């Protein structure tokens, strides 16, 4: 059972960090692509594990200004029952110098995660965007 949980855990981390990810908001769609730079997993007492990670990546969209590159960081928490919670933040910058930061999460048992813009400059200033995303393998 422990080996199966480890494979599932590593599979989800791999999908989050390396697979193209579809996203959508009220008025745009596109793809996030991330490549893992580093990760480290720690065993915690009582069956908890936490993995911290950093990734570099891009966002592309054909129907919005969301075309940028940057970095993401976050963590995955494995609970004693094997369920996993993932949370992170990404900051990306466009070729024009505008940037935005978004927070994201992926809850246990979900097929889609959620994201929301928390800060932006230039074309992204004063935006109140949010949406969903899902790994595409």
C-alpha positions, 0 to 999 in steps of 0.5 A: 500500500505504501509503494502505491501511495508513493507512486501516486504521489510522485505521479501527481507531482510530475504531472503538476511540474512537467505536463502542460496544464489547461486553464480557463477564466471567464474570458480566456483560455490557455496553457501553463507549462512548468518544468521542475527545478527542485523538490524535496520531501520530508517525512513528518510524524503520524504519516504526514509528508510534505514536498516543497518545490520550485518550477520554471515555466510559461503561460500561453493564451490565444485570446488574452494577454496571458503570455509570459514566463516565470517561476512557481513555488509551492508544496504538496502535503500527503495526509495519513489517509493518503490524500494530497493537498497542493498549493502554490504561487506563480509569478510571470512576466511578459515581453513588455515587462508587465507581470502578474502573480497567481495563487493556485490549489489542488484539493484531494480527490479533485480533477481540477484545481483553482487559481486566482490573480493576486497581483498584477502590473501594467496590463494586469493591474487591478484585474480580478481574475480567477478560474480553474486548471487541470493537468493534461497528460 
